[in-house]
Amino acid sequence: MTGRSLAGRRVLVTGANGTFGRHLGVALSASGARIVGLDLRPRPDDDVPVLGCDLTDPDAVPAAVATAVDRLGGLDLLINNAGIGGPAPAELPPDEVVRQQLEVNLLAAWRTTAAALPPLIAARGRVIFVASRMAVLPLPLAAAYGVSKRALVAYADALRHEVGSHVGVSVVYPSMVASPIHDSTAEAGLSLQGVSRPEPVEGVVAAILRTAAARRAPRDVATTRRGRLEMAVGRHAPALADRLVRRTLAARLAAGDLDAAPLAAGMLRRHREPDS
């Protein structure tokens, strides 16, 4: 995906104070791009200015995007990076944790993109969505995250059909990266350790920058070779993907890795019941 320079490109990054957001700000600045971030916590006077905005507030987003675009003098690239995680077994009814993940991971990206489309269309710009490998390879006990990221991909696909003649639409699929997004899951005893192989944040950021600089906006971008393989298996051999996840999960259950996790109680009980 070699291509054009990012120097001078006007970029808006959501979730700018997060792990990916901070690294993206540094990397984009080093490439010569001009960046404004959006985040709950403002940092308006930093080298990479961050405007305060609650992306789950439908009334706040259009004004924040307009302010960012005015500060940049237009918009060439929107990176929908904001996201949150948390434990959410599919067998339990959706709660506030589920609702918040759907709001931040899906609806916030939707409303931010809608607000940014007029200047992006005018500049023949691009949108990059930071999804997750879990959009293709869902994992148990994290249903809200997988659902929200799969829905985000569906939104990107629909958007591409509607505006793809004028705006490039790409989706990047990281795997697990060590960051605070996993803290609540680990605190619930549902760590992904041994289930998902971690990758360095620098590799994810590099993949996003390659996507932004490509001559033509790529549709789907895995961040590692292993990621490309996992995505291919998830899409073209879903039964095999299911077997691999079940085998890994059975090993974790047998080893007692989830014994201290109340949200996994149903899985533990069924795993230990004798076959009828």
N, C-alpha and C positions, 0 to 999 in steps of 0.2 A: 504494500500500500504506500509506496513512495509517491510523493506528489509535491504540492505547493507549500510555500513558506507560510508560517503562522504569524510572521511579523506584521504588526499593524492590525491584525484581526480584532474585532470588538466582540468580547466574550462575556456571557452571563453564566455564572455557576451557582446552582442551588446547593444548599448544605455546605456552604463555603467554610464553616468552622470545623467540619468533621474530618476524619482521617483522610479520605480521598480528597475532600475539598481543599484542605490546607496544602497537600502535595500538588494538587492540580494548579493552585494559585502560583506556587513557586515555579513549577515547570512551564506553565504558560507564560509567565513573566520572563523567564529565561529565554523563551523562544521569540520574544519581542511582541507578544500579543498584549492587548489592553483588556483588563479584567475588572469586573464588578461582581461581587458575590451577594447572595441573599442567604440569610440565616436568622434564627430567632434572636441570637445575640449580635448586636451591631458592632462593627469595628470600622467606623467611617473614615478614620484618619490613618489607617494602616497603608502600607505600600500597595497591598491589594485591598481596596476598600470593600467592606461588607455592610450592606444595608440591612437593618432589622426588618424582618417580615415573618409573620406566622403564615406559612404556606397552606395551612388548613383553613384559613379564613378567606372565604370567597370575595369579601369586600376589600381585603388588604392587598391581595396579589396584583390586580391590574395597576394600582397606583405605584407599588414598589417596582414592578417591571418598567413602567413608564419612566420613573425616576432614574432607574439604571440605564435605560436606553438613552435618555436625555443626557446623562453624564458621559456616556460613551460616544454620543453623536451618531447613533445607529446601532445595528446589531447584525453580526455575521454568524455567530454561533451561540446556541443555548445548550448547556450541559445539564441535564436533569439528573443530579447526583444525590439529592437529599433522600434519605431512607432511614428506617428504623426496623429493628427486629424484636423478637420476643417469643417465648414459648406459647404454642397454641395447638393442642391436640385436636385433630379433626373430629374426634368422637364426642367432644364436649361442645356445648352451645357457644356461639360467638359472644365474647365479652368486650370490655373496653380495650383490652390489649389488641384484639382482632380489629376492632373498629379503627383504632389509631393507626395500625399498620396499613390498612386499606386507604385511610385518609392521606397519610404521608407518602406512601410508596406509589400509589396510583393516582388518586384524585388531585393531589398537589401538583404532580407532574403534568396532569391533564390541564389544570387551570393555568399553570405557569406557561405552558406551551401555547394555549389559546391566546393568552395576553401578549405573548411575544411574536405571534405569527405575522402581524402586519409589517413590522420592521424587518423580520427575516425574509418575507416574500419580496419586499422592496430591494433587499440586498442580495437576493438569490443565495440565502444563507443555509445553515444546517442546524439540525437538532440531533443531539446524542443522548440516548437514554441509558443510564447505568442500571442494568437489570441484575440478574444473578444466574448462575448455573442451575439454581433450584427452580427457575422458570421452566427448565427442560427436564431436570432430574429432581422431582420433588422428594423431600425427606419426611419421615414421620415426626410428629410432635412439633412441627414448625409449619403447620398448614397455612396460617395467615401470611407468612412471608412468601411461601411458594405461590399461593394464590394471587397475592398482590403483584408479584413480579411477573407471573404468567399473564395476568390481565394487562400489565404495563406493556408487554410485548404485543398483545393483541391490539392495544391502543396505537402503538407505533405502526403496526401493519396497516390499520385503517387510515391513519394519518398519511402514510406514504401514498396510498391510493388517491387521497383527496388533494394533497399539496405537493406530491413528489415531482411534478413538472417544474416546480419553482424552488422547493426546499428539499435538501437531502435529509433523509431520515435513517439513522443508524442505531443499532442496539449493541451494547457491549455487555458481555457475560462473565463477570469475575466469579471465582470460587470463593472460599473462605479466606478472609484477610484478618489478621489479628487487629481488633479495634473494639472500642466500647460498645458497638452495636450488638456484640455477643454477650455482654455482661449479664443481662437479665436472664438469658437462657442458661448460662453457666450457673448463676445463683439458684435457679430452679432445679439444678442437678441434671440438666439436659445438654451438656456440652457436646459439641460436634466433634470433639477429639476422637480420632479413629474412624470417623465416618466421612469427613470431608478433608482433603489434603490442603493445608494452608499454602498460600502463595504470597509473595512480597507485594506490598502496596506499590512499590516502584514499577513493577511489571504491569499492574493494572493501569497506572497513570500513563505509562509509555504506550499501552494499547489504545487508550483514549486519544492521546495526541496523534498517533499514527492514523486513527480513524478521522480525526479532524483535518489532517493534512492531506489525506488521500485525494487524488485527482477527481475521482467519482466516489460519492458517499457509499461505503459498503453497507450491505443490509444487516448482517449479523457478524459479530466479531468475538471470538473466543480469546481469552487473554494468555493462554498457554497451549502447548501442543496437547497436553493431557486434556485440557478443556475442549479442544476440537474433537478429540476422540469421545469424550463423555457426551458432548452434544450430539454427535453422530449416533451413538448408541441410544441415547434417550429418544431421538426422533425416528430412527429407522429400525431399531430393535428394542421397542419398549418392554417386551416380555423379558428379554435378557436383562435390561436395566432393573426391572422389578426384582428379578432373582438375585442380582448382586446386592441390592439394598436389603432385601430380606435376609440374605446370608450374613451381611455385616451386622444388621440389627440383632439377629439371633445370637451372634457371638457376644455382643455387648450385654444382652440380657443374661446369657449364661454366665458371664464373668461378674455379674452383679453391678455393672457400671451404672445402672439406673435404679438401683434399690432405694436410694434416698430421694427419689424424685416423685412426689405425690401425683404429679400430672401424668406419670407413666404407669400408674397403678393398674389401670385396665389392661395394658399390654403385658405387664408382669404377671397378672393373674391368669390371663389367657395362655401365656407362654408356659406356665407351670402346671396348668391343668392337663391331666392325662388325656390322650386322644380317646374319643369315644368310639 
